[in-house]
Amino acid sequence: MALEGTLKDFSLADIFQLIGIQKKTGMLVLREGEELVRVTFQNGTIVGAEKESEQTESRLGHVLVKRGVISQEQLNRALETQSESLQRLGQVLVENGFIGSADLKEALRNQVLQIVYSLFRWKNGHYHFSPREVVDFDRDNIEPISTESILMEGLRMLDEWPLIERVITDPYVVFRRTDKAIKVRDSFSSSFDEPGLGSEIESISLPHDQVYVLNLVDGVSSVKEISDKSKLIEFETFRNLYDLHEGGFIEKTEYTVPAVSDYFRYTEERKEYSTPVAILVGILFLIGFLFSFHSPVSRLFPAYSRIDRQSDVEKLNEFGRLEKMRVGELHRIIKSDFSVRPGSMITVGEDRYMLPGKYGLRIPFSIQWQKALNDEIPETN
């Protein structure tokens, strides 16, 4: 007999408990909005879980690549082999020696737990359980998980998530290590790893999982990226980050890594302006071409199109030489060093110039000096 209803009327904990007590075998399908999850049971134990938006096979390969267990090239080769042999991806990875059997079992178990534990945060939704005599799952690599252990851990997580979210308000926030993190050592480390008696740094022992997550904090990766890289399930990674933050071993940065949805939204916003921007760029390019040196229009504007390169270079060199002379004369006036006859001040229109006695060149004089020397140096015409 099928079991169907809404999570408001019958909670997820009640559903799991009923299936576990009655040792049911079958498929539980849950839907909330656009999310759809399938949980497979055998004799009241959980033997599989998958999201419709994330196929188990592709998700497994994606996770293994992010964790650095396999390379993208190895995954691509395994997927090609899988498409030909129709084997499970995990089995192909093991047979090709890309991962060990223990690594595969751990990855599959964490994948199932991650999906199931995320269901406890659903507040609304619809469920449907259909009993079956036999269900298909990877019997060689997935060990059945008791619903009792799932319930105990899931309810504990449900109580602790609000506490964690007070610190990790956004999965795309970035943490960095503090100076205190330098003193951390693994509580499981051997005595050879401990600092010597003469060491100036006092070590701080932390649980192995916290040290593992601390090593993933690099000041660049977001919390979500750390969770993806972590071999722990999402809740355990978030909880360890929370404990490290409360212990003063990590701190928030002012950075936030944009979510993928932000990139999509930004791309859509740019599309709205892409056409007018392209038109504007085209107009500017056309104007630039019309007034370029080789354009027919340039003949109508000789003052802008014809440039005497030699004359310009000479002007620049002359300007540089005059500037050096001006600075030299100012330096002599300040130091009252008149080894060469001092220049006299002259006025041409509204500009004041200095006429060095040695060089006989007119050099623009600073307006600040003009006011200061106005009453001290006579003007000559």
C-alpha positions as CSV (number, residue, x, y, z in Angstrom):
1,M,0.0,0.0,0.0
2,A,1.4,3.4,-1.0
3,L,2.1,6.1,1.5
4,E,1.4,9.7,0.3
5,G,0.8,13.2,1.8
6,T,2.5,16.5,2.7
7,L,5.3,17.1,5.1
8,K,3.1,19.5,7.0
9,D,0.8,16.7,8.0
10,F,3.4,14.0,8.3
11,S,7.0,15.0,9.1
12,L,10.1,13.5,7.5
13,A,11.1,12.0,10.8
14,D,7.7,10.2,11.1
15,I,8.0,8.9,7.6
16,F,11.5,7.5,8.1
17,Q,10.5,6.0,11.5
18,L,7.5,4.3,10.0
19,I,9.5,2.8,7.1
20,G,12.3,1.7,9.4
21,I,10.0,0.0,12.0
22,Q,8.0,-1.8,9.3
23,K,11.2,-2.7,7.4
24,K,9.8,-1.5,4.2
25,T,11.5,-1.9,0.8
26,G,10.7,0.6,-1.9
27,M,11.2,4.2,-3.2
28,L,10.4,7.4,-1.3
29,V,9.9,10.4,-3.6
30,L,9.9,13.9,-2.1
31,R,9.2,17.1,-3.9
32,E,9.5,20.7,-2.8
33,G,9.1,23.4,-5.4
34,E,11.4,22.4,-8.3
35,E,13.5,20.0,-6.1
36,L,12.8,16.3,-6.4
37,V,14.6,13.7,-4.3
38,R,14.4,9.9,-4.4
39,V,15.4,7.8,-1.4
40,T,15.7,4.0,-1.8
41,F,15.0,1.7,1.1
42,Q,15.7,-2.0,1.6
43,N,14.3,-3.7,4.6
44,G,13.9,-0.4,6.4
45,T,17.5,0.8,5.7
46,I,18.6,3.5,3.3
47,V,20.6,2.2,0.4
48,G,20.5,5.1,-2.0
49,A,19.5,8.7,-2.6
50,E,19.6,11.0,-5.6
51,K,18.5,14.4,-6.7
52,E,16.7,14.7,-10.0
53,S,18.8,17.9,-10.8
54,E,22.0,16.0,-10.0
55,Q,22.5,12.6,-11.4
56,T,24.4,10.3,-9.0
57,E,27.0,9.3,-11.5
58,S,27.9,12.8,-12.7
59,R,27.8,14.2,-9.1
60,L,30.2,11.5,-7.9
61,G,32.7,12.3,-10.6
62,H,32.3,16.1,-10.0
63,V,32.9,15.6,-6.2
64,L,36.0,13.4,-6.7
65,V,37.5,15.9,-9.1
66,K,36.9,18.8,-6.7
67,R,38.4,16.9,-3.8
68,G,41.5,16.2,-5.9
69,V,41.0,12.4,-5.7
70,I,41.0,12.1,-9.5
71,S,41.9,14.5,-12.3
72,Q,39.4,15.9,-14.9
73,E,41.2,13.9,-17.5
74,Q,40.8,10.7,-15.6
75,L,37.1,11.4,-15.1
76,N,36.7,12.0,-18.9
77,R,38.4,8.7,-19.7
78,A,36.2,6.9,-17.1
79,L,33.0,8.5,-18.6
80,E,34.0,7.3,-22.1
81,T,34.6,3.8,-20.8
82,Q,31.3,3.9,-19.0
83,S,29.3,4.9,-22.1
84,E,30.7,1.9,-23.9
85,S,30.5,-0.7,-21.1
86,L,27.4,0.6,-19.4
87,Q,29.1,-0.1,-16.0
88,R,28.6,2.2,-13.0
89,L,31.1,5.1,-12.9
90,G,32.5,4.1,-9.6
91,Q,33.3,0.6,-10.7
92,V,35.0,2.0,-13.8
93,L,37.2,4.3,-11.7
94,V,38.2,1.4,-9.4
95,E,38.9,-1.0,-12.2
96,N,41.1,1.6,-13.9
97,G,43.0,2.2,-10.7
98,F,42.0,5.9,-10.5
99,I,40.6,5.4,-7.0
100,G,40.6,2.7,-4.3
101,S,37.6,0.7,-3.3
102,A,37.6,2.3,0.2
103,D,37.6,5.8,-1.4
104,L,34.6,4.9,-3.6
105,K,32.6,3.5,-0.6
106,E,33.3,6.6,1.4
107,A,32.3,9.0,-1.4
108,L,29.0,7.1,-2.1
109,R,28.1,7.0,1.5
110,N,28.7,10.7,2.0
111,Q,26.8,11.4,-1.1
112,V,23.7,9.6,0.2
113,L,24.0,11.2,3.6
114,Q,24.4,14.6,2.2
115,I,21.2,14.3,0.2
116,V,19.2,12.7,3.0
117,Y,20.3,15.2,5.7
118,S,19.4,18.1,3.4
119,L,15.8,16.8,3.5
120,F,15.4,17.6,7.2
121,R,15.6,21.3,6.4
122,W,12.5,21.1,4.1
123,K,9.6,22.8,5.7
124,N,7.0,22.1,3.0
125,G,6.7,19.5,0.3
126,H,4.9,16.4,-0.9
127,Y,6.0,12.8,-0.4
128,H,5.0,9.5,-2.0
129,F,6.3,6.1,-0.9
130,S,5.8,3.1,-3.2
131,P,6.6,-0.4,-1.8
132,R,8.6,-2.7,-4.0
133,E,9.8,-6.3,-3.7
134,V,13.3,-5.5,-5.0
135,V,15.2,-2.3,-5.4
136,D,18.3,-1.7,-7.5
137,F,21.4,-0.2,-5.9
138,D,25.2,-0.7,-5.9
139,R,25.4,-3.6,-3.5
140,D,29.2,-3.9,-3.8
141,N,30.0,-0.4,-2.7
142,I,27.0,0.9,-0.7
143,E,26.4,-0.3,2.9
144,P,22.8,0.0,4.2
145,I,22.3,2.9,6.6
146,S,19.9,2.5,9.5
147,T,17.0,4.9,9.6
148,E,17.5,5.2,13.4
149,S,21.0,6.7,13.0
150,I,19.8,9.0,10.3
151,L,17.0,10.2,12.5
152,M,19.2,10.9,15.5
153,E,21.8,12.8,13.5
154,G,19.3,14.6,11.3
155,L,17.3,16.0,14.2
156,R,20.6,17.1,15.9
157,M,21.6,18.9,12.7
158,L,18.2,20.5,12.6
159,D,18.7,22.0,16.0
160,E,22.3,23.2,15.3
161,W,21.8,24.8,11.9
162,P,20.3,28.0,13.2
163,L,23.3,28.5,15.5
164,I,25.7,27.9,12.6
165,E,23.8,30.3,10.3
166,R,24.4,33.1,12.7
167,V,28.0,33.1,11.7
168,I,27.9,31.6,8.2
169,T,25.1,33.8,6.9
170,D,26.1,33.2,3.3
171,P,27.6,30.1,1.7
172,Y,29.7,32.3,-0.5
173,V,31.5,34.2,2.3
174,V,35.2,33.8,2.5
175,F,37.2,33.0,5.7
176,R,40.9,33.4,6.4
177,R,43.2,32.0,9.1
178,T,44.3,34.1,12.0
179,D,47.6,34.2,13.7
180,K,46.3,31.8,16.3
181,A,45.9,29.1,13.6
182,I,49.7,28.8,13.4
183,K,49.7,27.1,16.8
184,V,47.3,24.4,15.8
185,R,48.3,20.8,15.7
186,D,46.2,17.7,15.1
187,S,45.1,15.8,18.2
188,F,45.8,12.6,16.3
189,S,49.3,13.5,15.4
190,S,52.2,11.5,16.6
191,S,54.7,12.6,19.2
192,F,57.2,13.2,16.4
193,D,55.0,15.9,15.1
194,E,54.8,17.8,18.4
195,P,57.0,20.8,18.9
196,G,60.1,20.3,21.0
197,L,60.5,21.5,24.6
198,G,62.5,24.5,23.4
199,S,60.0,25.6,20.9
200,E,58.8,29.2,21.4
201,I,55.3,28.4,19.8
202,E,52.9,26.9,22.2
203,S,50.8,24.3,20.3
204,I,47.0,24.0,20.5
205,S,45.5,20.6,20.0
206,L,42.3,20.4,17.9
207,P,40.1,17.5,16.8
208,H,41.2,15.9,13.5
209,D,38.2,17.1,11.6
210,Q,38.7,20.7,12.6
211,V,42.4,20.6,11.6
212,Y,41.3,19.0,8.3
213,V,38.8,21.8,7.6
214,L,41.3,24.5,8.8
215,N,43.7,23.3,6.1
216,L,41.1,24.0,3.5
217,V,40.7,27.6,4.6
218,D,42.9,29.7,2.3
219,G,41.4,33.2,2.3
220,V,40.2,32.8,-1.3
221,S,37.7,29.9,-1.3
222,S,34.2,30.4,-0.3
223,V,32.4,28.3,2.3
224,K,30.6,26.5,-0.4
225,E,33.8,25.8,-2.3
226,I,35.4,24.4,0.9
227,S,32.4,22.2,1.5
228,D,32.7,20.9,-2.1
229,K,36.4,20.1,-1.5
230,S,35.8,18.5,1.9
231,K,35.5,14.8,2.4
232,L,33.0,15.5,5.2
233,I,29.3,16.1,4.5
234,E,28.1,19.7,4.3
235,F,26.9,20.0,7.8
236,E,30.1,18.7,9.4
237,T,32.2,21.1,7.3
238,F,30.0,24.0,8.2
239,R,30.0,23.0,11.9
240,N,33.8,22.8,12.0
241,L,34.1,26.2,10.3
242,Y,31.7,27.6,13.0
243,D,33.8,26.0,15.8
244,L,37.0,27.3,14.3
245,H,35.5,30.8,14.0
246,E,34.3,30.8,17.6
247,G,37.7,29.6,18.7
248,G,39.4,32.5,17.0
249,F,41.3,30.3,14.5
250,I,39.6,31.8,11.4
251,E,37.9,35.1,10.7
252,K,35.6,36.5,8.0
253,T,37.0,38.6,5.2
254,E,35.3,41.4,3.5
255,Y,35.1,39.3,0.3
256,T,32.2,37.3,-1.0
257,V,32.6,35.0,-3.9
258,P,29.7,35.6,-6.4
259,A,27.3,32.7,-6.8
260,V,26.8,31.1,-10.2
261,S,23.4,32.6,-10.3
262,D,25.0,36.1,-9.9
263,Y,27.1,35.5,-13.0
264,F,24.1,34.4,-14.9
265,R,22.2,37.5,-13.8
266,Y,25.1,39.7,-14.6
267,T,25.3,38.1,-18.1
268,E,21.6,38.7,-18.7
269,E,22.0,42.4,-17.6
270,R,24.9,42.8,-20.0
271,K,22.9,41.4,-22.9
272,E,20.4,44.2,-22.5
273,Y,23.1,46.7,-23.2
274,S,25.2,44.7,-25.7
275,T,23.4,46.0,-28.8
276,P,23.5,49.7,-28.0
277,V,27.1,49.4,-26.8
278,A,28.1,47.6,-30.0
279,I,26.4,50.4,-32.1
280,L,28.3,53.1,-30.1
281,V,31.6,51.3,-30.5
282,G,30.9,51.0,-34.3
283,I,30.2,54.8,-34.5
284,L,33.3,55.7,-32.6
285,F,35.4,53.3,-34.8
286,L,33.9,55.0,-38.0
287,I,34.7,58.5,-36.7
288,G,38.2,57.4,-35.9
289,F,38.7,56.0,-39.3
290,L,37.3,59.1,-41.0
291,F,39.7,61.3,-39.2
292,S,42.7,58.9,-39.5
293,F,45.8,59.8,-41.4
294,H,44.9,57.7,-44.4
295,S,41.2,58.6,-44.6
296,P,40.0,60.8,-47.5
297,V,38.3,63.0,-44.9
298,S,41.6,63.8,-43.3
299,R,42.5,66.0,-46.4
300,L,39.7,68.4,-45.3
301,F,41.3,68.9,-41.8
302,P,45.1,69.3,-42.5
303,A,45.6,70.8,-39.0
304,Y,44.5,67.6,-37.4
305,S,45.7,65.0,-39.9
306,R,49.2,66.2,-40.9
307,I,51.8,65.9,-38.2
308,D,55.4,66.8,-38.7
309,R,57.1,64.1,-36.6
310,Q,60.5,65.8,-36.7
311,S,59.2,69.1,-35.7
312,D,57.3,67.6,-32.8
313,V,60.4,65.8,-31.5
314,E,62.4,69.0,-31.7
315,K,59.7,70.8,-29.7
316,L,59.7,68.1,-27.0
317,N,63.5,68.2,-26.7
318,E,63.5,72.0,-26.5
319,F,60.8,71.9,-23.9
320,G,62.8,69.5,-21.8
321,R,66.0,71.5,-22.1
322,L,64.2,74.7,-21.1
323,E,62.6,73.0,-18.1
324,K,66.0,71.9,-16.9
325,M,67.3,75.4,-17.3
326,R,64.4,76.8,-15.4
327,V,64.9,74.5,-12.5
328,G,68.6,75.3,-12.5
329,E,67.9,79.1,-12.3
330,L,65.4,78.6,-9.6
331,H,67.9,76.6,-7.6
332,R,70.5,79.4,-8.0
333,I,68.1,82.1,-6.9
334,I,67.1,80.1,-3.8
335,K,70.7,79.5,-2.9
336,S,71.8,83.0,-4.0
337,D,74.5,81.4,-6.1
338,F,75.2,84.0,-8.8
339,S,78.3,82.5,-10.3
340,V,76.6,83.3,-13.6
341,R,74.9,86.7,-13.9
342,P,71.4,86.2,-12.5
343,G,68.5,86.4,-14.9
344,S,66.2,89.3,-14.8
345,M,62.4,89.1,-14.7
346,I,60.4,90.3,-17.7
347,T,56.7,90.4,-18.4
348,V,55.2,89.4,-21.7
349,G,51.4,90.0,-21.7
350,E,50.1,88.3,-18.6
351,D,53.0,85.8,-18.3
352,R,56.2,86.4,-16.4
353,Y,59.5,85.1,-17.6
354,M,63.1,84.8,-16.4
355,L,65.9,85.8,-18.7
356,P,69.1,84.0,-17.7
357,G,72.1,86.2,-18.4
358,K,74.2,83.3,-19.7
359,Y,71.7,81.6,-22.0
360,G,69.5,84.5,-23.3
361,L,66.4,82.3,-23.3
362,R,62.9,83.1,-22.0
363,I,61.8,80.4,-19.5
364,P,58.3,80.4,-17.9
365,F,58.5,81.2,-14.2
366,S,56.3,79.7,-11.4
367,I,53.3,81.8,-10.6
368,Q,54.1,81.3,-6.9
369,W,57.5,82.8,-7.3
370,Q,55.9,85.6,-9.3
371,K,53.9,86.8,-6.3
372,A,56.9,86.4,-3.9
373,L,59.4,88.2,-6.1
374,N,57.0,90.8,-7.5
375,D,58.3,93.6,-5.3
376,E,62.0,92.4,-5.1
377,I,63.0,92.0,-8.8
378,P,62.6,94.9,-11.2
379,E,60.9,94.3,-14.5
380,T,62.5,95.2,-17.7
381,N,61.1,95.4,-21.2
